[in-house]
Amino acid sequence: MAKYQKKRFDDNVSDITRVRMPKNGEMLGFVERLLGAARMYVRCEDGKVRLCRVPGGKRRYVWVRENDLVIVKPWELEGDSKGDVVFKYQRTQEAYLRNKGFLKNL
């Protein structure tokens, strides 16, 4: 191998995917409608539609569109109707979850 030649990785390494899963109290949901001011309606996996917001520290870094898959953490008070968006999945991560069967009840 030449002195400055880069090593190439095997294609098998790209098959390994790490995807964040909902932890205790969190659930998956799809964004139904954007309302502005970092607020949106999200249909969660328990069948409820919640008014969710992106918390202040993440507003600059998380850009959410309609039909995006997100992780929602319901509030302690008014948890059936409101919540926070904790994480947004990319399209490849969403496809991975769909292939593994995690999105069947959504």
C-alpha positions as CSV (number, residue, x, y, z in Angstrom):
1,M,0.0,0.0,0.0
2,A,1.3,3.4,-0.9
3,K,2.3,5.8,1.8
4,Y,-0.6,8.3,1.3
5,Q,-3.3,5.9,0.1
6,K,-6.4,5.8,2.3
7,K,-7.8,2.5,3.6
8,R,-11.2,1.6,2.2
9,F,-13.9,0.3,4.5
10,D,-15.9,-2.8,3.7
11,D,-19.5,-2.5,2.6
12,N,-20.5,-4.7,5.5
13,V,-19.7,-1.9,8.0
14,S,-22.4,0.4,6.5
15,D,-25.1,-2.2,7.3
16,I,-24.7,-1.6,11.0
17,T,-27.1,1.3,12.0
18,R,-27.6,2.8,15.4
19,V,-31.0,4.4,15.8
20,R,-32.2,6.1,18.9
21,M,-35.3,4.4,20.4
22,P,-37.8,5.9,22.7
23,K,-36.9,5.6,26.4
24,N,-39.2,5.5,29.4
25,G,-42.2,7.8,29.0
26,E,-41.4,8.7,25.4
27,M,-43.2,7.5,22.2
28,L,-43.0,7.7,18.5
29,G,-45.2,10.0,16.4
30,F,-45.7,11.5,13.0
31,V,-46.1,15.3,12.6
32,E,-49.5,16.0,11.2
33,R,-49.7,19.8,10.9
34,L,-47.3,22.7,11.6
35,L,-48.6,25.7,13.5
36,G,-45.6,28.0,13.6
37,A,-43.5,29.2,16.6
38,A,-42.0,25.7,16.9
39,R,-45.4,24.1,17.6
40,M,-47.1,21.3,15.8
41,Y,-49.7,18.6,16.0
42,V,-48.3,15.1,16.3
43,R,-50.2,11.8,16.0
44,C,-48.6,9.5,18.6
45,E,-48.4,5.7,18.7
46,D,-51.1,5.5,21.4
47,G,-53.6,7.1,18.9
48,K,-53.8,10.5,20.5
49,V,-53.0,13.8,18.7
50,R,-50.9,16.1,20.9
51,L,-49.9,19.7,20.6
52,C,-46.1,19.5,20.7
53,R,-43.4,22.0,20.8
54,V,-39.6,22.0,20.2
55,P,-37.9,23.0,23.5
56,G,-35.9,26.2,23.4
57,G,-32.4,24.7,23.3
58,K,-33.2,22.6,20.3
59,R,-35.1,25.1,18.2
60,R,-32.1,26.1,16.1
61,Y,-30.9,22.6,15.5
62,V,-34.2,20.6,14.9
63,W,-36.1,21.6,11.7
64,V,-39.4,19.7,11.6
65,R,-41.6,19.3,8.6
66,E,-45.0,17.6,8.1
67,N,-44.9,13.7,8.0
68,D,-41.6,13.6,9.9
69,L,-41.1,10.8,12.4
70,V,-40.3,12.2,15.9
71,I,-40.0,11.1,19.5
72,V,-42.4,12.8,21.8
73,K,-42.2,13.1,25.5
74,P,-45.7,13.9,27.0
75,W,-45.9,16.5,29.7
76,E,-46.6,15.4,33.3
77,L,-49.6,17.8,33.4
78,E,-51.9,17.7,30.4
79,G,-49.9,14.7,29.0
80,D,-52.8,13.5,27.0
81,S,-52.9,16.7,24.9
82,K,-49.4,18.2,25.0
83,G,-45.8,17.2,24.8
84,D,-42.2,18.0,23.7
85,V,-40.4,16.9,20.6
86,V,-37.2,15.3,21.8
87,F,-35.7,13.8,18.6
88,K,-36.3,13.9,14.9
89,Y,-35.5,10.9,12.7
90,Q,-33.8,11.2,9.3
91,R,-35.4,9.4,6.3
92,T,-32.9,6.6,6.3
93,Q,-33.5,6.0,10.0
94,E,-37.2,6.0,9.4
95,A,-36.8,3.4,6.7
96,Y,-34.7,1.3,9.0
97,L,-37.4,1.4,11.7
98,R,-40.1,0.6,9.1
99,N,-38.2,-2.4,7.8
100,K,-37.7,-3.7,11.4
101,G,-41.4,-3.5,12.1
102,F,-41.3,-0.7,14.8
103,L,-43.8,1.5,12.9
104,K,-46.6,-1.0,12.4
105,N,-48.9,0.5,15.1
106,L,-48.5,4.1,13.7
